[in-house]
Amino acid sequence: MAKPHFLIRRSRNGRFNFTLLAHHGRITGVVTVPTNDRTRADIEGEAREKIRALADVLAQVTGSVGEAGRDADARPTVLDTYN
Protein backbone atom coordinates (compact mmCIF):
# COMPACT_ATOMS: atom_id res chain seq x y z
CA MET A 1 0.00 0.00 0.00
CA ALA A 2 1.06 3.59 -0.54
CA LYS A 3 2.36 5.86 2.20
CA PRO A 4 -0.35 6.61 4.80
CA HIS A 5 -2.41 9.61 3.71
CA PHE A 6 -5.75 11.28 4.20
CA LEU A 7 -8.45 12.68 1.95
CA ILE A 8 -10.38 15.83 2.85
CA ARG A 9 -13.70 16.95 1.41
CA ARG A 10 -15.26 20.21 2.50
CA SER A 11 -18.91 20.04 3.43
CA ARG A 12 -21.11 22.88 4.69
CA ASN A 13 -20.89 25.29 7.61
CA GLY A 14 -17.29 24.54 8.50
CA ARG A 15 -17.60 20.76 8.36
CA PHE A 16 -14.82 18.76 6.73
CA ASN A 17 -15.23 15.05 5.98
CA PHE A 18 -12.00 13.08 5.95
CA THR A 19 -10.67 9.57 5.53
CA LEU A 20 -7.35 8.44 7.01
CA LEU A 21 -5.86 5.61 4.95
CA ALA A 22 -3.02 3.45 6.27
CA HIS A 23 -1.63 -0.06 6.05
CA HIS A 24 -3.98 -1.33 8.78
CA GLY A 25 -7.16 0.10 7.25
CA ARG A 26 -9.05 3.35 7.16
CA ILE A 27 -10.93 5.68 9.49
CA THR A 28 -13.57 8.13 8.30
CA GLY A 29 -14.73 11.13 10.29
CA VAL A 30 -15.69 14.80 10.44
CA VAL A 31 -14.06 17.85 12.00
CA THR A 32 -15.87 21.13 12.53
CA VAL A 33 -14.25 24.56 12.33
CA PRO A 34 -15.87 27.90 13.27
CA THR A 35 -16.45 30.04 10.17
CA ASN A 36 -17.57 33.42 11.56
CA ASP A 37 -15.67 36.32 9.95
CA ARG A 38 -12.82 34.09 8.72
CA THR A 39 -11.28 33.66 5.32
CA ARG A 40 -11.64 30.40 3.42
CA ALA A 41 -7.88 29.83 3.70
CA ASP A 42 -8.01 30.19 7.52
CA ILE A 43 -10.94 27.80 7.79
CA GLU A 44 -9.34 25.19 5.54
CA GLY A 45 -5.98 25.55 7.30
CA GLU A 46 -7.50 24.94 10.72
CA ALA A 47 -9.41 21.92 9.42
CA ARG A 48 -6.19 20.46 7.96
CA GLU A 49 -4.39 20.99 11.27
CA LYS A 50 -7.15 19.25 13.22
CA ILE A 51 -7.16 16.31 10.82
CA ARG A 52 -3.37 16.11 10.82
CA ALA A 53 -3.40 16.07 14.64
CA LEU A 54 -5.84 13.14 14.57
CA ALA A 55 -3.61 11.36 12.04
CA ASP A 56 -0.56 11.96 14.26
CA VAL A 57 -2.33 10.48 17.28
CA LEU A 58 -3.46 7.47 15.25
CA ALA A 59 0.09 6.92 14.00
CA GLN A 60 1.49 7.10 17.54
CA VAL A 61 -1.13 4.70 18.91
CA THR A 62 -0.67 2.11 16.16
CA GLY A 63 3.08 2.62 15.88
CA SER A 64 2.66 2.38 12.11
CA VAL A 65 4.41 5.61 11.15
CA GLY A 66 6.82 6.25 13.99
CA GLU A 67 6.91 9.54 15.82
CA ALA A 68 4.62 11.40 13.46
CA GLY A 69 4.60 14.59 15.50
CA ARG A 70 8.38 15.11 15.23
CA ASP A 71 9.31 14.17 11.69
CA ALA A 72 7.54 15.99 8.86
CA ASP A 73 8.39 13.15 6.47
CA ALA A 74 6.59 10.67 8.73
CA ARG A 75 3.31 12.56 8.63
CA PRO A 76 0.58 11.31 6.34
CA THR A 77 0.25 13.22 3.10
CA VAL A 78 -2.85 15.30 2.36
CA LEU A 79 -4.90 14.75 -0.76
CA ASP A 80 -7.48 17.52 -0.92
CA THR A 81 -10.72 16.85 -2.74
CA TYR A 82 -12.48 20.19 -2.31
CA ASN A 83 -15.48 20.85 -4.52
Buried (B, 14 or more C-beta within 10 A) or exposed (E): EEEBBBBBBBEEEBBBBBBBBBEEEEBEEEBEBEBEEBEEEEBBEBBBEBBBEBBBEBBBEEEBBEEBBEEEEBBBEBEEEEE
